[in-house]
Amino acid sequence: MSSSSSSDTTISTNDKTVTIIQRSTHQNMSSLSDTTTTSTTTNDKTVTILQRSKHHIVALKPPSVVCHHSGWTGSRSKSKRGEEPEIPMLQRVRDGLHDIDTRDNENAPMRKVNLIHRLDRGASGCLLFTYADDADDDDNSNDNDSIVSSKGDTAQLIDSLQSDDSIKTYVALVRGEGILRGDDMKEKGWFEVDRPIKDEDGELKDASTLFNFVAGQPENGLDRPRMSLVLCRPKNGRWHQIRRHLNGLSHPILGDSTHGHSKTNKEWKEKRNLPGERICLHLGRLQLIPTENIPNGIDASAPLLDDMLDMLRVYAPDMLEQALPTLKEEGILVGSINEDEYEIGKWTIPEVLLQSKAHHEDNYVTILEENSTYVVASKPPVVACHQSSWTRGNLREKMPMLQRVRDKVGSKINLVHRLDRGASGCLLCVKTKSADDSTPCSITKALIESMQSEEATKTYVALCDGDGSWNGINYLDKGWFTFDNPVKDENGNLIEDSVTDLCFVASTTLPPIIENTSNDRNPERENEGRKISIVLARPKSGRWHQIRQHLSSGNIGHSILGDSSHGRSRTNRIWKKKRHLMKERVCLHLARLQIPATQHTDYIDVTCPLAPDLVKMLKAMPNSFLEEAKPILEREGINII
């Protein structure tokens, strides 16, 4: 493949026009003293689009950013350390493209993107995407052509990337001067290392990589460490292939904590300011063979970032000067970079993640009422009451309420009842160290029995999908009514004695989010995600998911928003994407807890303000809807906003 050096390129084929937005891809390099390079800063909340057409996007990935969320990393892991939530490249590119598109058309839709390949978290460089079909456009969608095309782009680009004729050129900074057992690898030009490596499951796979040791230097004091600049072209896509092959050549990549040299990495981090999560590996140029939709193929370059260039300028200036001609010949951008040559889009941290950081830190808890015997805490959403078999092994799971309350009050506690993980509201606990001589078990037992008595009242507020009517019955006119209907337990067994008192407070139908301009209108789909009802619920028995099952039953037909077990998945998706519904949230809140006195405790009457996420959802509702609900809720001792 030849180097590209032209301005914007327009390709026309089969009545399709593709404009590639990339100017002067392989420009002449200026002297180092005049250079202004691309920053590696990742907190400016922008993403650089190196190249884009109707069928592909190439973005510049900075170091220390994941390509997508995985089981061991993500936004919650950083929130636990009090840092900003981590936003992967997949979401950054999606948001950045939407920001760019809305500058010319404020009504431009946000388009999802597919990731064609990955880069290690600590690496940087070219990252290839294509546009994805909207997940909401399922079998009922009329836009079948766009779905087929989008899926075709993904498959075509993956095949192109895996072709033997496509080239991925990486730049690596490694420990060592380029000599292995007396053999000077700098004099060999391009050479191949063909050695099988194990994948993540331990299975041996064929792996071949081309290397070119461009320049190297021996150690000469702290300011001139032993290092080399190497170009790498993997022929396969094995796990950590380049990193492992270079380690096999006794030239591990600087910053590689898995396959590198720990003492060298520590020295670079402590004495030469190597970023803690940086691996000095950069995908500098991506050359892909043509596809059906991209007949001229792809040739994109990602300029070397400041951190790697600074390492070369400060600690290996002669080596960098020696390497410049080869880097230029291979189309690796080093030198003056004008940001006007690229599209820059802004990405944002979803408010739900910022809210999670602000209100759901591991040690965060609000105490509603406390005495020497018991404590009532406000449980936030998406927090478990206690550890269980499925939360214990989840690294992303936040600290359970049992530990939060214990740390807050300075005493071990017993839970009197539980709330679903996605729910919120009053949580009653017993202190294991009481002021009198009573044992904690006896106090806990007395409160459990009192809570299960007919005189106890637990008033929940639920936000439900529906307009208050179902099967010809207007529940808004019924006031409080008793619903007696069997529910299933966790094992699927039917439990007959299941009673809940319900009161439909107010309902409304919201305006559509996006007007449907197509000729084939589907009224049923247009109404999805628009109806909402505020419902009060008082369970008289304590069955598994009792309120959730009763409201979603065929008799009531008003599933709680966010209920993934008993609700409507498509409606929940719409509310999460468009109407501020928190991920993993079930819109059920224990707003008031009234417990008769026991021999150990006085009468308990505690209210819990609505959680901030529910308040935000309600504030987006029409004023008439809220004004209709307020008087009824206030009579029950509940304030919604």
C-alpha positions as CSV (number, residue, x, y, z in Angstrom):
1,M,0.0,0.0,0.0
2,S,1.2,3.4,-0.8
3,S,1.2,6.4,1.4
4,S,-1.6,8.9,1.2
5,S,-0.7,12.6,0.9
6,S,-3.8,14.3,-0.5
7,S,-6.5,16.4,0.9
8,D,-10.2,15.3,1.3
9,T,-10.8,12.4,-1.0
10,T,-14.1,11.7,-2.7
11,I,-14.8,8.2,-3.9
12,S,-17.8,7.4,-6.3
13,T,-18.9,3.9,-7.1
14,N,-22.3,2.3,-7.9
15,D,-24.1,5.7,-7.2
16,K,-22.5,5.8,-3.8
17,T,-20.3,8.7,-2.7
18,V,-17.9,8.3,0.2
19,T,-16.0,11.4,1.5
20,I,-12.9,10.6,3.5
21,I,-12.2,13.4,6.0
22,Q,-8.5,13.3,6.4
23,R,-6.1,15.9,5.0
24,S,-2.3,15.6,4.5
25,T,-2.3,12.2,6.1
26,H,1.5,11.7,5.6
27,Q,2.8,15.2,5.7
28,N,6.4,16.3,5.7
29,M,7.9,16.4,9.1
30,S,9.3,19.6,10.5
31,S,12.2,20.0,12.8
32,L,11.7,18.8,16.4
33,S,12.2,22.3,17.8
34,D,9.1,23.5,15.9
35,T,6.8,20.6,16.6
36,T,3.4,20.8,18.3
37,T,2.1,17.4,19.0
38,T,-1.2,15.9,19.9
39,S,-1.8,15.8,23.6
40,T,-2.5,12.6,25.5
41,T,-4.7,14.3,28.0
42,T,-7.8,12.3,28.5
43,N,-9.7,14.6,30.9
44,D,-10.6,17.3,28.3
45,K,-13.6,15.1,27.3
46,T,-12.9,15.3,23.5
47,V,-12.3,12.6,21.0
48,T,-10.3,13.0,17.8
49,I,-11.7,11.5,14.6
50,L,-8.8,10.7,12.3
51,Q,-10.9,9.6,9.4
52,R,-14.6,9.0,8.6
53,S,-16.9,7.9,5.8
54,K,-20.4,6.6,5.6
55,H,-19.1,3.1,6.4
56,H,-16.2,3.5,8.8
57,I,-14.7,5.7,11.5
58,V,-11.0,5.8,12.7
59,A,-10.6,7.4,16.1
60,L,-7.5,8.3,18.0
61,K,-7.4,6.2,21.2
62,P,-5.4,7.8,24.1
63,P,-3.6,5.6,26.6
64,S,-5.2,4.4,29.9
65,V,-8.7,4.2,28.3
66,V,-10.5,1.0,27.7
67,C,-12.1,0.2,24.3
68,H,-15.2,-1.1,25.9
69,H,-16.5,-2.2,29.3
70,S,-15.5,-5.6,30.6
71,G,-16.1,-7.7,33.7
72,W,-13.1,-6.3,35.6
73,T,-13.2,-2.6,34.5
74,G,-15.7,0.1,34.1
75,S,-17.2,3.2,35.5
76,R,-18.0,1.8,38.9
77,S,-14.5,0.7,39.6
78,K,-13.3,4.3,39.4
79,S,-16.2,5.6,41.3
80,K,-15.3,3.4,44.2
81,R,-11.9,5.2,44.4
82,G,-13.6,8.6,44.3
83,E,-12.5,9.3,40.7
84,E,-14.6,10.2,37.7
85,P,-16.3,7.3,36.1
86,E,-14.4,5.7,33.2
87,I,-16.0,6.2,29.8
88,P,-14.8,3.7,27.2
89,M,-13.8,4.6,23.6
90,L,-17.0,3.0,22.3
91,Q,-19.1,5.5,24.2
92,R,-16.7,8.4,23.6
93,V,-16.8,7.9,19.8
94,R,-20.5,7.6,19.7
95,D,-21.0,10.8,21.7
96,G,-18.2,12.6,19.8
97,L,-19.7,11.9,16.4
98,H,-23.1,13.0,17.6
99,D,-21.6,16.3,18.8
100,I,-20.0,16.8,15.5
101,D,-23.1,16.0,13.5
102,T,-25.4,18.2,15.5
103,R,-23.3,21.3,14.7
104,D,-24.7,21.2,11.2
105,N,-28.0,19.6,12.0
106,E,-29.3,20.0,15.6
107,N,-31.8,17.1,14.9
108,A,-29.2,14.6,13.9
109,P,-29.8,11.3,15.6
110,M,-27.2,9.7,17.9
111,R,-25.9,6.6,16.0
112,K,-24.5,3.6,17.7
113,V,-21.1,2.3,16.6
114,N,-19.5,-1.1,16.4
115,L,-15.9,-1.8,17.5
116,I,-14.0,-3.6,14.7
117,H,-10.8,-4.4,16.8
118,R,-9.4,-3.6,20.2
119,L,-6.2,-2.0,21.6
120,D,-4.9,-2.8,25.0
121,R,-5.9,-0.3,27.7
122,G,-2.4,1.2,28.1
123,A,-1.8,1.4,24.3
124,S,-2.8,4.2,21.9
125,G,-3.4,4.8,18.3
126,C,-5.8,4.1,15.4
127,L,-9.1,2.5,16.5
128,L,-11.5,1.3,13.8
129,F,-15.3,1.5,14.1
130,T,-18.3,1.3,11.9
131,Y,-21.9,2.5,12.3
132,A,-24.2,0.0,14.0
133,D,-27.9,-0.6,13.6
134,D,-30.1,0.8,16.5
135,A,-30.8,-1.9,19.1
136,D,-34.4,-0.6,19.3
137,D,-35.0,-1.3,15.6
138,D,-35.9,-4.9,16.1
139,D,-38.1,-7.2,14.0
140,N,-40.8,-4.5,13.8
141,S,-38.5,-2.0,12.1
142,N,-39.2,-0.9,8.6
143,D,-35.6,0.2,8.0
144,N,-34.4,-3.3,7.1
145,D,-32.0,-2.0,4.4
146,S,-30.0,0.0,6.8
147,I,-29.7,-2.9,9.2
148,V,-28.4,-5.2,6.5
149,S,-25.9,-2.6,5.3
150,S,-24.7,-1.9,8.8
151,K,-24.1,-5.5,9.6
152,G,-22.4,-6.0,6.2
153,D,-20.0,-3.1,7.1
154,T,-19.0,-4.8,10.3
155,A,-18.4,-8.2,8.7
156,Q,-16.6,-6.7,5.7
157,L,-14.2,-4.6,7.9
158,I,-13.4,-7.5,10.2
159,D,-12.6,-9.7,7.1
160,S,-10.5,-6.9,5.7
161,L,-8.6,-6.4,8.9
162,Q,-7.8,-10.1,9.1
163,S,-6.6,-10.2,5.5
164,D,-2.9,-11.0,4.9
165,D,-2.7,-8.0,2.6
166,S,-3.9,-5.5,5.3
167,I,-1.2,-3.9,7.4
168,K,-1.2,-2.6,11.0
169,T,2.0,-0.7,11.9
170,Y,2.7,-0.2,15.5
171,V,5.5,1.9,17.2
172,A,6.9,0.4,20.4
173,L,9.5,1.8,22.8
174,V,11.3,-1.1,24.4
175,R,14.1,-1.9,26.9
176,G,17.3,-2.8,25.2
177,E,19.6,-1.4,22.6
178,G,18.6,-3.8,19.8
179,I,21.2,-6.4,20.2
180,L,20.3,-10.0,21.1
181,R,23.1,-12.5,21.8
182,G,25.6,-10.5,19.7
183,D,23.1,-10.2,16.8
184,D,22.4,-6.5,16.0
185,M,18.7,-6.5,15.0
186,K,18.9,-2.9,13.9
187,E,20.9,-4.0,10.8
188,K,18.3,-6.7,9.8
189,G,15.5,-4.3,8.5
190,W,12.2,-6.1,8.6
191,F,12.3,-9.7,9.9
192,E,9.7,-12.2,11.1
193,V,9.2,-13.8,14.4
194,D,7.0,-16.9,14.0
195,R,6.4,-18.4,17.4
196,P,3.1,-19.9,18.8
197,I,1.7,-18.2,21.9
198,K,-1.0,-19.2,24.3
199,D,-4.4,-17.4,24.2
200,E,-6.3,-16.3,27.3
201,D,-7.6,-19.8,27.8
202,G,-4.1,-21.4,27.7
203,E,-4.5,-22.9,24.2
204,L,-1.5,-22.6,21.9
205,K,-2.1,-20.6,18.7
206,D,0.1,-19.8,15.7
207,A,1.4,-16.3,15.8
208,S,3.7,-14.4,13.4
209,T,4.9,-10.8,13.7
210,L,7.2,-8.6,11.6
211,F,9.7,-6.4,13.4
212,N,12.0,-3.5,12.3
213,F,14.4,-2.3,15.0
214,V,14.7,1.2,13.7
215,A,17.1,2.7,16.2
216,G,18.5,2.0,19.6
217,Q,21.0,3.3,22.2
218,P,23.1,1.8,24.9
219,E,22.8,3.0,28.5
220,N,24.8,6.1,29.4
221,G,23.7,7.3,32.8
222,L,20.2,8.1,34.1
223,D,19.4,10.5,31.2
224,R,20.4,8.0,28.5
225,P,18.7,4.7,29.3
226,R,19.1,1.6,27.2
227,M,16.1,1.6,24.8
228,S,15.1,1.1,21.2
229,L,12.3,2.2,18.8
230,V,10.7,-0.7,17.1
231,L,8.1,-1.0,14.3
232,C,5.8,-4.0,14.6
233,R,3.3,-5.6,12.2
234,P,1.4,-8.5,13.6
235,K,0.1,-11.0,11.0
236,N,-2.4,-12.5,13.5
237,G,-4.5,-11.1,16.2
238,R,-3.4,-13.2,19.2
239,W,-3.7,-12.0,22.8
240,H,-0.8,-9.6,23.6
241,Q,1.0,-10.9,20.6
242,I,3.4,-8.0,20.0
243,R,4.1,-7.7,23.7
244,R,4.9,-11.4,24.1
245,H,7.0,-11.6,21.0
246,L,9.1,-8.6,22.0
247,N,9.6,-10.0,25.4
248,G,10.7,-13.3,23.8
249,L,13.4,-11.2,22.0
250,S,14.5,-9.9,25.4
251,H,13.3,-6.4,24.5
252,P,10.0,-6.0,26.5
253,I,7.9,-2.9,25.9
254,L,8.3,-0.1,28.5
255,G,5.4,0.0,30.8
256,D,4.3,-3.6,30.1
257,S,3.5,-4.9,33.6
258,T,2.4,-8.3,32.4
259,H,5.2,-9.3,30.0
260,G,7.8,-6.6,30.8
261,H,10.6,-6.0,33.2
262,S,9.2,-4.8,36.5
263,K,12.4,-3.1,37.7
264,T,12.8,-1.2,34.5
265,N,9.2,-0.1,34.5
266,K,9.5,1.1,38.1
267,E,12.5,3.1,37.2
268,W,10.8,4.8,34.3
269,K,7.7,5.6,36.4
270,E,9.6,6.9,39.4
271,K,12.5,8.7,37.6
272,R,11.3,9.5,34.1
273,N,7.5,10.2,34.6
274,L,6.2,7.3,32.6
275,P,2.4,7.3,33.3
276,G,1.3,4.5,35.6
277,E,-1.0,2.7,33.2
278,R,0.9,3.5,30.0
279,I,2.2,0.7,27.7
280,C,4.6,2.3,25.1
281,L,2.8,0.7,22.1
282,H,1.0,2.9,19.5
283,L,-0.9,1.8,16.4
284,G,0.6,4.4,14.1
285,R,-0.9,3.4,10.8
286,L,-3.8,1.2,9.7
287,Q,-3.9,0.1,6.0
288,L,-6.9,-2.1,5.0
289,I,-7.7,-3.7,1.7
290,P,-10.8,-2.5,-0.1
291,T,-14.3,-3.8,0.8
292,E,-17.5,-3.7,-1.1
293,N,-18.6,-0.5,0.5
294,I,-15.1,1.1,0.8
295,P,-13.6,0.3,-2.7
296,N,-10.4,2.3,-2.1
297,G,-9.7,0.7,1.2
298,I,-8.5,2.5,4.3
299,D,-5.2,4.2,5.0
300,A,-5.3,6.1,8.3
301,S,-2.5,7.4,10.5
302,A,-2.5,8.3,14.2
303,P,0.2,10.8,15.2
304,L,2.6,9.8,18.0
305,L,1.3,11.2,21.3
306,D,3.1,13.6,23.6
307,D,4.1,11.1,26.2
308,M,6.1,8.8,23.9
309,L,7.6,11.7,22.0
310,D,8.7,13.4,25.2
311,M,10.4,10.2,26.3
312,L,12.3,10.2,23.0
313,R,13.1,13.9,23.0
314,V,14.4,14.0,26.6
315,Y,16.1,10.6,26.9
316,A,16.9,9.5,23.3
317,P,17.1,12.6,21.1
318,D,19.8,11.1,18.9
319,M,17.8,7.9,18.5
320,L,14.7,9.9,17.5
321,E,16.7,11.9,14.9
322,Q,18.1,8.6,13.5
323,A,14.6,7.1,13.3
324,L,12.8,10.0,11.6
325,P,13.6,9.0,8.0
326,T,12.3,5.5,8.5
327,L,9.2,6.7,10.4
328,K,8.5,9.1,7.5
329,E,9.0,6.3,4.9
330,E,6.6,4.1,6.8
331,G,3.9,6.8,7.0
332,I,4.2,7.3,10.8
333,L,3.2,10.8,11.7
334,V,5.8,12.7,13.8
335,G,5.9,16.4,13.8
336,S,3.7,19.4,13.4
337,I,0.1,18.4,14.0
338,N,-2.7,20.9,13.2
339,E,-5.9,20.0,15.1
340,D,-7.9,21.7,12.2
341,E,-6.9,18.7,10.1
342,Y,-9.2,16.5,12.1
343,E,-12.7,16.4,13.5
344,I,-12.9,16.9,17.3
345,G,-16.0,15.8,19.1
346,K,-17.1,16.2,22.7
347,W,-18.2,13.3,24.9
348,T,-19.9,13.5,28.3
349,I,-20.2,11.4,31.4
350,P,-23.8,10.3,31.8
351,E,-25.5,12.0,34.7
352,V,-26.6,8.7,36.1
353,L,-22.9,7.8,36.6
354,L,-22.1,11.2,38.1
355,Q,-25.1,10.7,40.4
356,S,-23.8,7.3,41.3
357,K,-20.4,8.8,42.2
358,A,-21.9,11.6,44.3
359,H,-24.5,9.6,46.2
360,H,-23.4,6.0,46.2
361,E,-19.9,5.9,47.4
362,D,-19.0,2.8,49.3
363,N,-19.3,4.5,52.6
364,Y,-22.3,6.8,51.8
365,V,-25.5,6.3,53.9
366,T,-28.2,8.6,55.2
367,I,-29.6,7.8,58.7
368,L,-33.3,8.7,58.9
369,E,-33.8,7.8,62.6
370,E,-31.6,6.2,65.3
371,N,-31.8,5.4,68.9
372,S,-29.9,3.0,71.2
373,T,-31.8,0.0,69.9
374,Y,-32.5,0.4,66.2
375,V,-31.6,2.6,63.2
376,V,-33.5,3.4,60.0
377,A,-31.4,4.2,57.0
378,S,-32.2,5.5,53.5
379,K,-31.2,2.8,51.0
380,P,-30.1,4.2,47.7
381,P,-31.0,2.3,44.4
382,V,-28.7,-0.3,42.9
383,V,-27.2,-1.2,46.3
384,A,-27.7,-4.6,47.8
385,C,-28.9,-5.0,51.4
386,H,-26.3,-7.6,52.2
387,Q,-23.8,-9.8,50.4
388,S,-25.1,-12.8,48.6
389,S,-23.6,-15.6,46.4
390,W,-23.9,-13.5,43.2
391,T,-22.8,-10.1,44.7
392,R,-19.7,-11.4,46.6
393,G,-17.7,-12.2,43.4
394,N,-18.8,-9.1,41.5
395,L,-15.9,-6.6,41.6
396,R,-18.2,-3.9,40.4
397,E,-20.7,-4.3,43.2
398,K,-20.9,-1.4,45.6
399,M,-20.7,-1.9,49.4
400,P,-23.9,-3.4,50.8
401,M,-26.2,-1.6,53.2
402,L,-25.3,-3.9,56.1
403,Q,-21.7,-2.8,56.0
404,R,-22.5,0.9,55.3
405,V,-24.9,1.2,58.3
406,R,-22.5,-0.7,60.5
407,D,-19.6,1.7,59.7
408,K,-21.9,4.7,60.1
409,V,-23.3,3.9,63.5
410,G,-20.2,2.1,64.9
411,S,-22.1,-1.1,65.8
412,K,-22.8,-4.4,64.2
413,I,-26.4,-4.6,63.0
414,N,-29.1,-7.1,62.0
415,L,-31.5,-6.5,59.1
416,V,-35.2,-6.6,60.1
417,H,-36.3,-6.7,56.4
418,R,-34.9,-6.3,52.9
419,L,-35.4,-4.2,49.9
420,D,-34.7,-5.3,46.3
421,R,-31.3,-4.2,45.0
422,G,-32.9,-1.8,42.5
423,A,-35.3,-0.3,44.9
424,S,-34.8,2.4,47.5
425,G,-36.3,3.8,50.8
426,C,-36.5,3.0,54.5
427,L,-34.4,0.1,55.8
428,L,-34.8,-0.9,59.4
429,C,-31.9,-2.4,61.3
430,V,-31.3,-3.5,64.9
431,K,-28.1,-2.7,66.7
432,T,-26.4,-5.7,68.2
433,K,-25.2,-3.5,71.2
434,S,-28.4,-2.2,72.9
435,A,-28.7,0.0,75.9
436,D,-30.7,-2.5,77.9
437,D,-29.9,-6.1,78.7
438,S,-32.0,-7.5,75.8
439,T,-30.3,-9.7,73.3
440,P,-30.1,-8.4,69.7
441,C,-31.9,-11.5,68.6
442,S,-34.9,-10.9,70.8
443,I,-35.2,-7.3,69.6
444,T,-34.8,-8.3,66.0
445,K,-37.5,-11.1,66.4
446,A,-39.9,-8.6,68.1
447,L,-39.5,-6.1,65.3
448,I,-39.9,-8.7,62.6
449,E,-43.1,-9.9,64.2
450,S,-44.3,-6.3,64.6
451,M,-43.6,-5.6,61.0
452,Q,-45.6,-8.6,59.9
453,S,-48.6,-7.7,62.0
454,E,-51.8,-6.3,60.5
455,E,-51.2,-3.0,62.3
456,A,-47.9,-2.4,60.5
457,T,-48.0,-0.2,57.4
458,K,-45.3,-0.1,54.7
459,T,-46.1,2.5,52.1
460,Y,-44.3,2.2,48.8
461,V,-44.3,4.7,45.9
462,A,-44.0,3.1,42.5
463,L,-43.6,4.7,39.0
464,C,-45.4,2.4,36.6
465,D,-45.8,1.9,32.9
466,G,-49.5,2.7,32.1
467,D,-52.2,5.4,32.1
468,G,-54.2,4.1,35.0
469,S,-56.7,2.0,33.0
470,W,-56.5,-1.7,32.2
471,N,-59.1,-4.1,30.6
472,G,-61.8,-1.4,30.8
473,I,-61.1,-0.6,34.5
474,N,-60.1,2.9,35.5
475,Y,-58.0,2.3,38.6
476,L,-57.7,6.1,39.2
477,D,-61.3,6.2,40.4
478,K,-61.0,3.3,42.8
479,G,-58.9,5.0,45.6
480,W,-57.4,2.3,47.9
481,F,-58.4,-1.2,46.9
482,T,-57.2,-4.7,48.0
483,F,-55.6,-7.0,45.4
484,D,-55.4,-10.6,46.3
485,N,-53.6,-12.7,43.7
486,P,-51.2,-15.6,43.9
487,V,-47.5,-14.9,43.2
488,K,-44.6,-17.2,42.5
489,D,-41.7,-17.6,44.9
490,E,-38.0,-17.7,43.8
491,N,-38.3,-21.3,42.9
492,G,-41.4,-20.8,40.7
493,N,-43.9,-22.3,43.2
494,L,-47.3,-20.5,43.4
495,I,-48.1,-18.9,46.8
496,E,-51.8,-18.3,47.4
497,D,-51.7,-15.9,50.3
498,S,-50.5,-12.8,48.7
499,V,-52.3,-9.5,49.4
500,T,-51.4,-5.9,48.5
501,D,-53.4,-2.7,49.0
502,L,-53.0,-0.4,46.0
503,C,-53.9,3.2,45.2
504,F,-53.5,4.8,41.7
505,V,-52.6,8.4,42.5
506,A,-52.1,10.1,39.1
507,S,-51.4,9.2,35.5
508,T,-50.3,11.0,32.3
509,T,-49.3,10.3,28.7
510,L,-46.1,12.1,27.7
511,P,-45.5,13.6,24.3
512,P,-43.5,11.5,21.9
513,I,-39.7,12.0,22.0
514,I,-39.2,11.9,18.3
515,E,-41.9,12.5,15.7
516,N,-42.5,9.6,13.4
517,T,-42.4,10.9,9.9
518,S,-42.6,7.5,8.1
519,N,-45.6,6.5,6.1
520,D,-46.0,3.2,7.9
521,R,-47.0,4.5,11.4
522,N,-47.2,2.0,14.2
523,P,-49.4,3.6,16.9
524,E,-48.6,0.9,19.4
525,R,-44.9,1.5,19.2
526,E,-45.3,5.3,19.2
527,N,-47.0,5.0,22.6
528,E,-44.3,2.9,24.2
529,G,-42.4,4.7,26.9
530,R,-45.0,7.5,27.1
531,K,-47.4,6.4,29.8
532,I,-46.6,6.8,33.5
533,S,-48.6,6.3,36.7
534,I,-47.8,7.0,40.3
535,V,-49.0,4.2,42.4
536,L,-49.0,3.6,46.2
537,A,-48.6,0.0,47.4
538,R,-49.0,-1.5,50.9
539,P,-48.1,-5.2,50.9
540,K,-50.0,-7.2,53.6
541,S,-47.7,-10.2,53.1
542,G,-44.0,-10.4,52.3
543,R,-43.7,-12.6,49.2
544,W,-40.9,-12.5,46.8
545,H,-41.3,-9.5,44.4
546,Q,-44.9,-9.3,45.6
547,I,-45.6,-5.7,44.6
548,R,-43.7,-6.1,41.3
549,Q,-45.6,-9.2,40.4
550,H,-49.0,-7.8,41.4
551,L,-48.6,-4.6,39.4
552,S,-47.4,-6.4,36.3
553,S,-50.1,-9.1,36.5
554,G,-52.7,-9.5,33.8
555,N,-55.3,-8.0,36.1
556,I,-53.5,-4.7,36.8
557,G,-51.1,-4.4,33.8
558,H,-48.9,-1.6,35.2
559,S,-45.4,-3.0,35.4
560,I,-42.9,-0.9,37.5
561,L,-40.5,1.0,35.3
562,G,-37.1,-0.6,35.3
563,D,-38.3,-4.0,36.4
564,S,-36.3,-6.3,34.2
565,S,-37.8,-9.5,35.7
566,H,-41.6,-8.7,35.4
567,G,-41.7,-5.5,33.3
568,R,-41.5,-4.7,29.6
569,S,-37.9,-4.7,28.3
570,R,-38.5,-2.3,25.3
571,T,-40.3,0.2,27.5
572,N,-37.5,0.1,30.0
573,R,-34.9,0.7,27.3
574,I,-36.8,3.8,26.1
575,W,-36.9,5.2,29.6
576,K,-33.2,4.5,30.2
577,K,-32.2,6.1,27.0
578,K,-34.5,9.1,26.8
579,R,-36.2,9.8,30.2
580,H,-33.4,9.6,32.8
581,L,-34.1,6.1,34.2
582,M,-31.0,4.9,36.1
583,K,-29.5,1.7,34.9
584,E,-30.4,-1.3,37.0
585,R,-33.0,0.9,38.8
586,V,-36.5,-0.5,39.8
587,C,-38.8,2.6,40.4
588,L,-40.0,1.3,43.7
589,H,-39.4,3.4,46.9
590,L,-40.4,2.5,50.5
591,A,-41.5,6.1,51.4
592,R,-43.0,5.5,54.9
593,L,-42.6,2.8,57.5
594,Q,-45.0,2.6,60.4
595,I,-44.3,-0.2,63.0
596,P,-46.3,-0.9,66.2
597,A,-44.5,-0.7,69.5
598,T,-42.9,-3.8,70.9
599,Q,-41.6,-4.5,74.4
600,H,-38.2,-3.2,73.3
601,T,-39.2,-0.3,71.0
602,D,-41.8,2.5,70.8
603,Y,-44.0,3.1,67.9
604,I,-41.9,3.8,64.7
605,D,-43.1,6.2,62.1
606,V,-40.4,7.2,59.6
607,T,-40.6,8.7,56.1
608,C,-37.8,8.6,53.5
609,P,-37.6,11.4,50.8
610,L,-37.6,10.2,47.3
611,A,-34.2,9.2,45.9
612,P,-32.6,11.9,43.7
613,D,-33.0,9.8,40.5
614,L,-36.7,9.6,41.0
615,V,-37.0,13.3,41.8
616,K,-35.2,14.0,38.5
617,M,-37.6,11.8,36.5
618,L,-40.6,13.5,38.1
619,K,-39.3,17.0,37.6
620,A,-39.4,16.2,33.8
621,M,-43.1,15.4,34.0
622,P,-45.9,17.9,33.3
623,N,-46.8,20.2,36.2
624,S,-50.5,19.1,36.0
625,F,-49.4,15.5,36.6
626,L,-47.4,16.5,39.7
627,E,-50.1,18.8,41.1
628,E,-52.7,16.0,40.7
629,A,-50.5,13.7,42.7
630,K,-49.3,16.0,45.5
631,P,-52.5,16.2,47.6
632,I,-53.0,12.5,47.8
633,L,-49.4,11.8,48.6
634,E,-49.3,14.5,51.3
635,R,-52.3,12.9,53.0
636,E,-50.1,9.8,53.2
637,G,-47.2,11.7,54.7
638,I,-45.2,11.6,51.4
639,N,-43.6,14.5,49.6
640,I,-42.5,13.6,46.0
641,I,-40.4,16.8,45.3
